Amino acid sequence: MESLSDLSTPKLAGDRHRIDVPAGWAQGRGAYGGLVVASLIRAIEEKLGDPKRVVRSVTAELPAPVAPGPSEIHVEVLRSGSSVSTVRAHLSQGGEIKTHAVAVLAATRRGEGPVAWIDIKPPEAPSWRTLEPSKIGPTEASFTAPEFTQHFEYRVVSGLPLSGGPASTVGWIRPRLPGGARDAAHVAAVIDAWWPAALVKFSQARPLATIVYTLDIVAGLDGLDPEAPLLYRGTVPVCADGYFLETRELWGEDGRLVALNQQTFAVIA
């Protein structure tokens, strides 16, 4: 079985990248969005070819599901200045664009004096080592999760689907086979692998689809135990007109904020 990093790494073919979306990673009618966005990020990084410019922000739209099988990624550098590059990419199947993303990659800026702070506190959670893996997956009777969840381990602290209460959920998460790359694409995939917090508040399961995905990378994963999961928190402050907005966070075991993610979901039915 291939690792998450292998599956989300496209191969260069001429002036395009190609990726074979595997079976077994579905979320509804198509592949789960984190895998698709991760593949676009890796194609963007290879196209730019500057390791000093790291992914700072990604905005993606997912207008159509990506079916299992081959797909093509086209990457275009919109502008590359003295320290910031803006690059866009789209993934297409059968001549139709299925996912589009724009990434900002930039070098670290060194200013005078303290110009760094984090005013967000991590969620309160016991160590992942004290929690048993939760029974979350496509074959569990209590909550039938999407197919791709079989490839992740969940240790839930609070906010199981359909459990009632506020639209908030917290827990530890890691891929079962992460692979060697623990980069921006890895973060993009992992932060999308938890269920939407709206499902905690819903009284019954409903089909949902991400239509807008925005990721901001705050810190890398260097120095963290590669075997340790990341701490996740998701909250949905508003749901109206058949759409809801969710804010997601990933934290390292050492208390560092790794990434923030905002998604707009459509409630299909």
N, C-alpha and C positions, 0 to 999 in steps of 0.2 A: 504494500500500500504506500502510495506517495505521500510525502509530508505536505503540510500547508504551504510552506515556502516554495517547494517544487511546483505545486499545482498553480500557484499564483505568479510564477515567473514565466513571462512570454518569451518566445524565441524569435530572434530577428530573421526575417526572410526578405531580402532586398531592402526596400525602403519602408517596409511595414513590419509590425510584430504580429505573431500568430500565437494563439493559445487554444488548447483543447479543453473545453469545459467538461469535467468528468461527471458521470452519473453518480448518484449518491450524495450530492451536495445541494439538493433542491430546497427551495423555500417557496411553496406554492407552485406556480407554473414554471419557474425558472430558478437558476442558481442564486444562492443567497448573495445579497448585494456586497457584503464585505469581501468576498472572494473576487468579485468583478472589479471593485474599486481598487483592491490591492494590486491586481494585474495591471491596471492603468497606471498606478503609481510607479511600479517597477519599470514599465515601458518608458515613462516620462524620465525617470532617473537615468536610464541607459541612453536615451536620446540626448539628454543634456551633457552627460559624461563629465560632471564636475563634482567630485566627492566633497569638496569644501562647501558646496551649496546644498544644504539639507532641506527636506520638505518641511515647510512651516505651516502651510494651510492648503486644504483641498476642498473644492466645492464640486459636487457631482449631481447630475440629474439622471434619473433612471426611468426613462419613458416607456420601456418595454422589457419583458422578461428575457433573460439570456438562456437559451435552450442548451442542453448538453450537446457537445460536439464542437467542431472547429469554429473559431471566430477570428476576426482580424482587427488589429488595433493600429490606428493612424495617429501619429504624434507630430505636433507642430510647435516650434518655439516662437511664441508671440513677440517676446522681447527679452534680451539679456543685457542688463546694465552692469555697472561696476561691482555691485554686490547682490543684486536681486534679479532672478529670472522668472518669467511667467510662461508657463507651458500648458498647452491643452492637448487632450487626447480623446478619441472616441472609439468605442468598440462596436463593430457591426457584424451582423449575420444576415446572409441572403440579401445583401445590399441595403439593409435597414439599420439605422443607428439605434442601438439598444441602450447604451450608457455613454454619457459625455462628462468629462471632468476637466477642470482647470486647476493647476497646482502652482503655488508660489514657493520657489526654492531660494534660499538666501544664506549667505555666510553669516557667521556670528559677528555682531557689532560690539566693539569694546569702547565704552564711554567713560568719562571721568565721574568718579563718585558712585554711590550705590543707586543703581537704576533697575533694581529687581526686587520683586515681592510677590507673594501669593497670599491672598486674603480668603481663599477657599479652604475650608478644613475638610480632611478626609472623613468619610463616614465611619461611625463607630462600628467596629466589627472585631470578633475574636480572630485569633491567628487561624489561617487556613489549615494549619497542622492539627488543630483541635476539632475540625469539622469533617464529617464523612462526606464523600461525594454524593450529591443529590441524584435521585432517579429522574433525570430529565432526558427524554429521547423519543424517537418516533414509535417505539414499541411499548412505552409506559401507559398503563391504563388510566392513571389519574389525570394526566394531561398529555395528549398526543402532540408532541412538539414536531417542528419541521424536520425533514430528513437529515439536513446537514448537522443537526445538533448531536448526532452520534459521534461526530469527530471532535467534540469538545467535552471537557470535564467541568461541571458546575458544582460549587459548594455554596448553597444558598444561605444567606443570613436572614433575609426578610423579603417578602413580596413574591410569593409563588403565584403563578397564573390562576385567575378565578378565585383567589382566596378572600377577596374583599378588602376594604380599607383604602387608604390613600393610594394614588397612582404613583408608587415609588417602589423600587426594588434594589437590593444590595446583595453582593456576593462575590466570591472568588471564581475566576475563570482562567482556563488555559487550554490550548489545543492538545489533543492526545498525541499527535505527531507534528510538532511545530517545525522541525527542520532547523537548519543552521542560521537562517537570517532572522534577526530580531530588530527590525528596522521600521520605517514609517508604514510600509505595506503590512507588516505583521500587526502593528497597532490598529491600522484601518480595518483589518479583518476581525481581530479579537473584539474590538469595541462594538462591532455590529452583530456579534454572535449571541448576545443576550436577548431575551424576549422583550417586546415593548412593555413599559411599565403600565400602559393603559389596560393591559390584560389583567392586571391585579384588580383593577376597579370594575372591569366588565363583569356582568353576571353570566355571560356565555361567550365561548370562543367565537371570534369573527375574523374573516379574511382581512388582512392588512397588507399594505404595500408602501414602501418608502418611495417618495417621489423626489425629495431633495435631501442631500446628505452633505454636511459641512463638517470638516475635521480640522482642528488646530492642534498641532504637536507642540507640547510645552517642554518636555524633556525626553531624552533618549532612555534606553534601557541598560546602558552601560553600567556595570557594577552590580546589577541585580542578579540574584541566583537564577540561572536560565531554567531551572526546574520549578521555580516557584510560580504560582499563578499571579494574576493581577487582580486588584480589588476594583470592582465595578459598582457604579451607582447610576441609576436611571430614574428620572422624574418627568412626569407629564403635567405641566401646570395648566394647560388649557386644551379643551376638545370642543369643537363647534363646526357646524355645517358639514359633518362627515369627514373632518380632518383633525389631527391633533399634532402638537409640537412636543417633541421630547428632547431633553438635555441629558447627555450621557458623559460619564467621567471614568477614566482609568487611573488607578493609583498603584505605585510600586509598594512592595512590602516594607520599604524603608520610609514610607510616608511622602514620597515625591509624587507630584501631579504629573502624569505622563501625557494625557491628552484630554481635550474636550471635544464633544461631538454633538451637533444639533441635527435632528432629522424631522422632516415633515412627512407624516404618514396619511395615507388615504384609507378610510374605513370602507372596504369594498361592499360589505352587506351588513 
